[in-house]
Amino acid sequence: MDSYALQQHVEELLSRHKARSFSTQWQNQKLWIKQHEPKGATLLPLLTRLLRKLSNNPLYYPSAEPKQCLKREATRLTLLKSRGIRVPQVVLSHDNYLVMTDLGPSIKFFLTEANISALEKQHILMAAAAALAQLHQQNRWHGRPALRDICWDGEQIGFIDFEEDPHQHLSIDQCMARDVLIFVHGLYRYLPANDPAILLTISEYQRLAPGRVWREALQIAENMWLAYPCLLTLRTVLGKDGRQAFLALRQLRRFNSPRRSPLSIILLSILMAFMLADQFD
């Protein structure tokens, strides 16, 4: 592959495209071009740090630093590929962009757009759960394994978008546990809450993953004393994301203690409801 000619082609495309990432055809191969994200608001990182202090939960740390994200992603992709993990090959690495190979459509596509059966969807989800467990078996983590960042080419699962690296703030086990929470949230985001595929997929991950990582994920879900009553109280008004987060957290807490009395959660929720009502009177 002529790297100079490809670089010229990419930079010409970048002069016309403002999208964060987009694909192009080059010598009969589909490639993805990814550039820096435009500078956004700083409120969200501040809020996550506040939540971390209030709940003593390091998972609330923001992990993406815009100035370093592409360089960090290229480094991680190269390392993971050397370990046999199916990730994109970095074709070109530049300070302002990356060019990478394609791994097939995302699982989000198969769940929301593709005309496939429920059985085929379940097969893909089980493969994704197994691939995430295998990644964790190697003491490696993704950082944000949303279903849009997990791909399926008809035979194999692949992972994309590695710019988030929570290992700046978390232990390796915490990084992997964070993966579990994000993955489970994605199931509720794109499937009906009563879809049996959700529990089957979570159970497949549990079966194959390192036991300590699974226990860490359940412990984190149990320790999220601040988030859970908030979501329980406000799930009807927080919109789709709030309801999905509540369902994901509830499911993981059920794995940890299926017979736990809800009294403490109900009391916390009532207290919070009164506090919120007082704020808006």
N, C-alpha and C positions, 0 to 999 in steps of 0.2 A: 504494500500500500504506500503510495506516494504521500508522505506526511506533509510536505510543503504545499502540494496542490490541495490536499484536504484542508489544511489550515486556511488557505486563501478562500476556499469554498465556504468554510464555517464562518469566517469573519465577514464575508459578504452577506451571508444569511443573518448574522447578528445585527448588522447595520439596518436590517429591515424588520426584524422580529423583536418584539418587546416581551414576549412570553418568557416565563422562567425556564421552561424546558419545552423542546419541540423535536420532532423527528425529521430526518432527511434520508434520502437514498444516495448511497455512494458506492459505485462499482458493484451494483446489484446486492448491496447489503444495507439493511435498515440500521441507522445510527441515531443515537439521541444526543442532543446538545443541551447542556445545562449551564445557565449563567447565574451570577449572584442575584439573590433576592433583593428587590428594592428596599431601602431602609424604611422600617415601619415604626409604629408607636412603641414607646418604652413602658407603657402601663402594664402590659401583661407580665413581663419579667418581674416587675416590682410586686405585683399581686402574688405571683407564685412564691417569691421569697417570703412574703408576709405569711402565706399559708404554711410554708415550711416551718417558720418560727412558731406559729400558733399550734401546729399539730406535731412538731418534732419529727416530721416525715421528710427525709431527704429526696423522695421521689418528686417533690414539687420544684426541685431546682430546674431552672431553664438551662438547656444544654447546648443550644446552637449559637455559636458566635459568628455572625455573618461574615466578618473579614477573613475567617479561617476555615469556613465550612467546606469550600471546594477542595482546598489542599488536604484537609483532614479526610474528606471522603475518598479522594484518590489514594491516599495512603492506606486507608482501611480496606478498600476494594482490592488493592494489590496483595495485601496480607491475606485476606480471606480467600482469594483465588488460589494463592499458594498452598492453602490448607485444604483445598478440594471443595470449598463451599461454592455453590453455583451463584455467582454474582456477575455483573457486567464486566467485560474487559475494558480497561481504560485505553482508548485508542490515542487520544491526545489529552494532555494535561497542561492547562494554561492558568495564569494567575486569575483570569476573568471568566474562564469557562472550562468545562470538561466535555469530551466526546467519548461516548460509551456505546457498546454493542447492545442489541435488543434481546430481551429474554422471553418475549411473548406477552399476551394481554394480562392485565391484572386480575386478581380474584374478584375485585369489585366488579369488573366487566362481566365476568361469568355469572355473578349473583344478581346483577341488576339489568343487564342488557342482552346477554346471550340467550338464544332459544334452546335451552338444554333442560333435561329432566331433573327432578329433585334428586334422583339417585346419582346423576352425574355431578351435581353440585356437591353432594355429600362426599363423593369420591375425591374431588378436588380439595375440599376442606380437610379431609382426613390426611391427604398428602401434605397439605400445608402444616398441619399440626405436627406431623412426623418430622418434617424438614426443620421446623423451629426447635423441636426437641433435640434433633441431631446437632443443630448449631450449638445448643446449650451443652450437649454432651462433650463438645470440644472446648468448653469454657469460653465460648464466644457469644456475643450478643449483637442484636441489630441496633437498637436505640429507639426505633419507632416502627414496629412491624404492623402498621395499619394494613388493611387488606388491599388498599391501592398500591402498596409497596411490596406486595408478594405476587409473583407472576407464575403463570402456568402455560407451557407451550404444547400441551397435549400429552406430554410424557413426564416432564420434570417440573418441580417447583424451583423458582429462583427468587432472590431477594434484591431489591433495588433501594436507592435513596438512603445512604449511610452517613449523611452529613451530621445528624444528631449523635453525639457520643457522650452519654451521661457518665462515663467512667471518669470524667473530669472531677466529679463530685461523689460518685457512688462506688461501692465495692463491686467486684465482678458479679457476685451473687445478687446484689441489689439491681444491677443492670439487667440481668436475665429475668428477675422477678418483675421488673418494670415492663419488659417485653410481654410477659404473660398478661398483665393487666391491660395493656394496649391491644393485644391480640383478642382477648375476650370482649373488650369493648367493641371492636370491629365486627364481631359476630352479631352483636345486638344492633349494630348500626345498619346492617344490610339484610338481616333476616327477621321474620316475625318473632316476637318474644317467646311464643309457644312452639317454635319450630324444633322438633327433636334433634335436628342436625347440630344445634348449639351444644347441647349436653354431650352428644356423641363426640364432637370435635374436641371439646375440653377434656373429656375422659381419655381420648387418644393421646393428647399431649401429656396428660398425667401419667399414662402407662409407660411412655417412652422417655420422659424427661428425667434428669437427675432428681432424686427425691428431695435433696436439700433445697433445690431451686423452687420446686412446687411448694414446699413448706414455707419458704421465705415469702412467696407470693401470697399465700393464705394469711400469713402473719401480718403482712403489710395491709391487706384488705381488712383484717380484724382491727388493726391499729388506726385505721382512718376514722377516728371517732368524730372528727370535725366535719369531714366531707359527707359521711353517710347520713347523719340526721338532717343535714342541709338538703341533701338530695331527696330524702324521704319526705320531708315537709314540703319542698318546693317542686317536686317532680312534675306536677300538673301545670306549672306555670313557667318552668325553665325551658320548655320547648323540647325538640327531638333529642339534642345532645344531652340535656340534663336527664331525661328519662332513660336513655341508653346507658349513661354512666351509673345511674341508680341500679338498673337491672344487672349490669355486669358485676358491680360491687356486691349486690345481694347474692348473686349466684356463687361467687367465690366465698363469701362468708358462710353460705350454707354448706359448702364442702368442708369448711373448717369445723363447724359446730351446728349440724342440722337441727338439733333439738334445743338450741339456745332460746331462752325466753326473750320475747321482744319487748318486755316491760321497760328496760333501761332506754332502749331506742325510742319507744313511744313517749316516755317522760321527757327525754331530751328534745324530741320533736315538738311536743306541746309547749315546752318552755321557749323554744325558738320561735314558734308561731306567735306566742304572746309578745315576745320581744319585737318581732317584725311588725305586728299589728300596732304596737305602741309607736313605732317609728313613723307609720303612715297615717296616724289619726289626725 
